């Protein structure tokens, strides 16, 4: 499993990227973040940190 960011809800704050222990979250051209699902270890740190709760587990 991995996590995914809903780009429509992302506010580009970067909180998720700062707490990711494997650095699999990157900033896109629009400032929003994207998770590399192949590198994600499903720790859930990003989802717990997101102030707008736009990160969910991919099932």
N, CA, C and O atoms as CSV, one atom per row, in Angstrom:
chain,resi,resn,atom,element,x,y,z
A,1,UNK,N,N,0.833,-1.186,0.000
A,1,UNK,CA,C,0.000,0.000,0.000
A,1,UNK,C,C,0.875,1.247,0.000
A,1,UNK,O,O,2.049,1.205,0.369
A,2,UNK,N,N,0.292,2.327,-0.411
A,2,UNK,CA,C,0.976,3.620,-0.440
A,2,UNK,C,C,-0.052,4.707,-0.169
A,2,UNK,O,O,-1.238,4.432,0.009
A,3,UNK,N,N,0.417,5.931,-0.141
A,3,UNK,CA,C,-0.463,7.075,0.059
A,3,UNK,C,C,-0.487,7.940,-1.185
A,3,UNK,O,O,0.447,7.921,-1.986
A,4,UNK,N,N,-1.568,8.703,-1.344
A,4,UNK,CA,C,-1.744,9.576,-2.505
A,4,UNK,C,C,-2.299,10.907,-2.026
A,4,UNK,O,O,-3.112,10.961,-1.103
A,5,UNK,N,N,-1.847,11.987,-2.670
A,5,UNK,CA,C,-2.315,13.335,-2.356
A,5,UNK,C,C,-3.390,13.738,-3.355
A,5,UNK,O,O,-3.194,13.621,-4.565
A,6,UNK,N,N,-4.511,14.209,-2.856
A,6,UNK,CA,C,-5.566,14.727,-3.715
A,6,UNK,C,C,-5.151,16.143,-4.102
A,6,UNK,O,O,-5.248,17.067,-3.296
A,7,UNK,N,N,-4.692,16.305,-5.337
A,7,UNK,CA,C,-4.161,17.592,-5.807
A,7,UNK,C,C,-5.193,18.712,-5.757
A,7,UNK,O,O,-4.832,19.876,-5.582
A,8,UNK,N,N,-6.461,18.380,-5.906
A,8,UNK,CA,C,-7.509,19.405,-5.869
A,8,UNK,C,C,-7.651,20.028,-4.485
A,8,UNK,O,O,-8.082,21.174,-4.357
A,9,UNK,N,N,-7.291,19.280,-3.458
A,9,UNK,CA,C,-7.435,19.758,-2.086
A,9,UNK,C,C,-6.130,20.245,-1.470
A,9,UNK,O,O,-6.147,20.930,-0.447
A,10,UNK,N,N,-5.006,19.903,-2.077
A,10,UNK,CA,C,-3.686,20.275,-1.548
A,10,UNK,C,C,-3.527,21.792,-1.529
A,10,UNK,O,O,-3.851,22.468,-2.505
A,11,UNK,N,N,-3.025,22.324,-0.412
A,11,UNK,CA,C,-2.816,23.771,-0.286
A,11,UNK,C,C,-1.340,24.148,-0.445
A,11,UNK,O,O,-0.965,25.294,-0.197
A,12,UNK,N,N,-0.519,23.209,-0.849
A,12,UNK,CA,C,0.905,23.442,-1.132
A,12,UNK,C,C,1.691,23.947,0.071
A,12,UNK,O,O,2.591,24.771,-0.089
A,13,UNK,N,N,1.374,23.477,1.257
A,13,UNK,CA,C,2.065,23.945,2.459
A,13,UNK,C,C,3.415,23.249,2.667
A,13,UNK,O,O,4.312,23.807,3.298
A,14,UNK,N,N,3.555,22.031,2.137
A,14,UNK,CA,C,4.812,21.307,2.252
A,14,UNK,C,C,5.004,20.530,3.536
A,14,UNK,O,O,6.061,19.933,3.738
A,15,UNK,N,N,4.016,20.522,4.406
A,15,UNK,CA,C,4.144,19.819,5.680
A,15,UNK,C,C,4.414,18.331,5.480
A,15,UNK,O,O,5.217,17.737,6.200
A,16,UNK,N,N,3.752,17.742,4.516
A,16,UNK,CA,C,3.916,16.309,4.248
A,16,UNK,C,C,5.340,15.988,3.803
A,16,UNK,O,O,5.935,15.005,4.243
A,17,UNK,N,N,5.871,16.823,2.933
A,17,UNK,CA,C,7.228,16.613,2.407
A,17,UNK,C,C,8.260,16.698,3.530
A,17,UNK,O,O,9.237,15.950,3.536
A,18,UNK,N,N,8.045,17.595,4.466
A,18,UNK,CA,C,8.987,17.784,5.566
A,18,UNK,C,C,9.055,16.592,6.507
A,18,UNK,O,O,10.109,16.336,7.090
A,19,UNK,N,N,7.960,15.856,6.672
A,19,UNK,CA,C,7.956,14.748,7.625
A,19,UNK,C,C,8.182,13.374,6.989
A,19,UNK,O,O,8.294,12.380,7.707
A,20,UNK,N,N,8.249,13.299,5.681
A,20,UNK,CA,C,8.412,12.001,5.020
A,20,UNK,C,C,9.796,11.423,5.317
A,20,UNK,O,O,10.801,12.033,4.952
A,21,UNK,N,N,9.871,10.264,5.971
A,21,UNK,CA,C,11.170,9.695,6.343
A,21,UNK,C,C,11.953,9.106,5.164
A,21,UNK,O,O,13.154,8.864,5.286
A,22,UNK,N,N,11.298,8.874,4.042
A,22,UNK,CA,C,11.993,8.296,2.886
A,22,UNK,C,C,12.082,9.272,1.717
A,22,UNK,O,O,12.495,8.891,0.622
A,23,UNK,N,N,11.702,10.509,1.940
A,23,UNK,CA,C,11.795,11.583,0.929
A,23,UNK,C,C,11.155,11.211,-0.406
A,23,UNK,O,O,11.736,11.447,-1.466
A,24,UNK,N,N,9.965,10.633,-0.352
A,24,UNK,CA,C,9.278,10.236,-1.584
A,24,UNK,C,C,8.222,11.250,-2.020
A,24,UNK,O,O,7.441,10.975,-2.930
A,25,UNK,N,N,8.192,12.413,-1.381
A,25,UNK,CA,C,7.241,13.464,-1.734
A,25,UNK,C,C,8.012,14.615,-2.366
A,25,UNK,O,O,9.013,15.084,-1.825
A,26,UNK,N,N,7.530,15.058,-3.514
A,26,UNK,CA,C,8.224,16.130,-4.217
A,26,UNK,C,C,7.264,17.260,-4.572
A,26,UNK,O,O,6.056,17.060,-4.707
A,27,UNK,N,N,7.833,18.443,-4.718
A,27,UNK,CA,C,7.055,19.619,-5.091
A,27,UNK,C,C,6.895,19.668,-6.609
A,27,UNK,O,O,7.858,19.463,-7.348
A,28,UNK,N,N,5.693,19.937,-7.062
A,28,UNK,CA,C,5.390,20.052,-8.476
A,28,UNK,C,C,5.496,21.514,-8.914
A,28,UNK,O,O,5.695,22.396,-8.078
A,29,UNK,N,N,5.368,21.773,-10.191
A,29,UNK,CA,C,5.498,23.133,-10.738
A,29,UNK,C,C,4.516,24.115,-10.104
A,29,UNK,O,O,4.813,25.303,-9.975
A,30,UNK,N,N,3.341,23.614,-9.707
A,30,UNK,CA,C,2.326,24.490,-9.115
A,30,UNK,C,C,2.477,24.636,-7.600
A,30,UNK,O,O,1.652,25.285,-6.957
A,31,UNK,N,N,3.516,24.042,-7.032
A,31,UNK,CA,C,3.762,24.140,-5.597
A,31,UNK,C,C,3.134,23.022,-4.793
A,31,UNK,O,O,3.494,22.809,-3.635
A,32,UNK,N,N,2.202,22.308,-5.392
A,32,UNK,CA,C,1.559,21.202,-4.700
A,32,UNK,C,C,2.519,20.018,-4.664
A,32,UNK,O,O,3.493,19.978,-5.415
A,33,UNK,N,N,2.242,19.068,-3.799
A,33,UNK,CA,C,3.129,17.926,-3.630
A,33,UNK,C,C,2.556,16.670,-4.275
A,33,UNK,O,O,1.346,16.534,-4.459
A,34,UNK,N,N,3.468,15.754,-4.613
A,34,UNK,CA,C,3.087,14.471,-5.195
A,34,UNK,C,C,3.923,13.389,-4.522
A,34,UNK,O,O,5.109,13.581,-4.256
A,35,UNK,N,N,3.291,12.252,-4.250
A,35,UNK,CA,C,3.970,11.130,-3.615
A,35,UNK,C,C,4.370,10.121,-4.679
A,35,UNK,O,O,3.559,9.746,-5.525
A,36,UNK,N,N,5.627,9.679,-4.635
A,36,UNK,CA,C,6.080,8.592,-5.499
A,36,UNK,C,C,5.604,7.302,-4.833
A,36,UNK,O,O,6.223,6.821,-3.884
A,37,UNK,N,N,4.515,6.755,-5.328
A,37,UNK,CA,C,3.876,5.607,-4.689
A,37,UNK,C,C,4.756,4.363,-4.676
A,37,UNK,O,O,4.566,3.486,-3.833
A,38,UNK,N,N,5.705,4.272,-5.583
A,38,UNK,CA,C,6.617,3.124,-5.609
A,38,UNK,C,C,7.636,3.195,-4.478
A,38,UNK,O,O,8.129,2.168,-4.010
A,39,UNK,N,N,7.948,4.411,-4.044
A,39,UNK,CA,C,8.928,4.612,-2.975
A,39,UNK,C,C,8.282,4.716,-1.590
A,39,UNK,O,O,8.963,4.549,-0.578
A,40,UNK,N,N,6.990,4.987,-1.539
A,40,UNK,CA,C,6.266,5.163,-0.278
A,40,UNK,C,C,6.284,3.877,0.542
A,40,UNK,O,O,6.041,2.791,0.015
A,41,UNK,N,N,6.574,4.008,1.839
A,41,UNK,CA,C,6.599,2.853,2.740
A,41,UNK,C,C,5.320,2.728,3.566
A,41,UNK,O,O,5.230,1.874,4.449
A,42,UNK,N,N,4.340,3.570,3.282
A,42,UNK,CA,C,3.040,3.544,3.963
A,42,UNK,C,C,3.130,3.780,5.463
A,42,UNK,O,O,2.373,3.189,6.233
A,43,UNK,N,N,4.050,4.640,5.881
A,43,UNK,CA,C,4.180,4.908,7.315
A,43,UNK,C,C,3.046,5.782,7.841
A,43,UNK,O,O,2.712,5.727,9.024
A,44,UNK,N,N,2.454,6.592,6.955
A,44,UNK,CA,C,1.334,7.439,7.354
A,44,UNK,C,C,1.715,8.774,7.951
A,44,UNK,O,O,0.833,9.535,8.348
A,45,UNK,N,N,2.999,9.088,8.029
A,45,UNK,CA,C,3.436,10.363,8.604
A,45,UNK,C,C,2.853,11.551,7.854
A,45,UNK,O,O,2.428,12.531,8.466
A,46,UNK,N,N,2.834,11.464,6.537
A,46,UNK,CA,C,2.327,12.572,5.723
A,46,UNK,C,C,0.847,12.825,5.981
A,46,UNK,O,O,0.424,13.969,6.145
A,47,UNK,N,N,0.076,11.767,6.017
A,47,UNK,CA,C,-1.363,11.905,6.239
A,47,UNK,C,C,-1.654,12.493,7.619
A,47,UNK,O,O,-2.569,13.302,7.778
A,48,UNK,N,N,-0.875,12.083,8.605
A,48,UNK,CA,C,-1.073,12.595,9.962
A,48,UNK,C,C,-0.717,14.070,10.061
A,48,UNK,O,O,-1.295,14.785,10.880
A,49,UNK,N,N,0.218,14.540,9.249
A,49,UNK,CA,C,0.701,15.921,9.298
A,49,UNK,C,C,-0.124,16.888,8.460
A,49,UNK,O,O,-0.118,18.089,8.731
A,50,UNK,N,N,-0.835,16.394,7.448
A,50,UNK,CA,C,-1.559,17.254,6.503
A,50,UNK,C,C,-2.670,18.039,7.200
A,50,UNK,O,O,-3.578,17.442,7.778
A,51,UNK,N,N,-2.604,19.386,7.150
A,51,UNK,CA,C,-3.617,20.197,7.844
A,51,UNK,C,C,-4.990,20.184,7.169
A,51,UNK,O,O,-5.983,20.539,7.805
A,52,UNK,N,N,-5.069,19.786,5.904
A,52,UNK,CA,C,-6.366,19.759,5.211
A,52,UNK,C,C,-6.833,18.328,4.918
A,52,UNK,O,O,-7.835,18.121,4.234
A,53,UNK,N,N,-6.094,17.347,5.444
A,53,UNK,CA,C,-6.454,15.931,5.321
A,53,UNK,C,C,-6.713,15.509,3.885
A,53,UNK,O,O,-7.711,14.848,3.599
A,54,UNK,N,N,-5.807,15.895,2.970
A,54,UNK,CA,C,-5.986,15.545,1.563
A,54,UNK,C,C,-5.144,14.346,1.131
A,54,UNK,O,O,-5.025,14.067,-0.062
A,55,UNK,N,N,-4.566,13.645,2.090
A,55,UNK,CA,C,-3.737,12.479,1.787
A,55,UNK,C,C,-4.450,11.233,2.286
A,55,UNK,O,O,-4.872,11.152,3.440
A,56,UNK,N,N,-4.576,10.257,1.378
A,56,UNK,CA,C,-5.266,9.027,1.741
A,56,UNK,C,C,-4.482,7.811,1.268
A,56,UNK,O,O,-3.645,7.899,0.370
A,57,UNK,N,N,-4.769,6.697,1.880
A,57,UNK,CA,C,-4.114,5.446,1.527
A,57,UNK,C,C,-4.690,4.891,0.238
A,57,UNK,O,O,-5.907,4.867,0.053
A,58,UNK,N,N,-3.817,4.446,-0.649
A,58,UNK,CA,C,-4.235,3.815,-1.908
A,58,UNK,C,C,-4.522,2.361,-1.595
A,58,UNK,O,O,-3.705,1.674,-0.982
A,59,UNK,N,N,-5.697,1.892,-2.023
A,59,UNK,CA,C,-6.064,0.501,-1.706
A,59,UNK,C,C,-6.031,-0.361,-2.934
A,59,UNK,O,O,-6.311,-1.557,-2.856
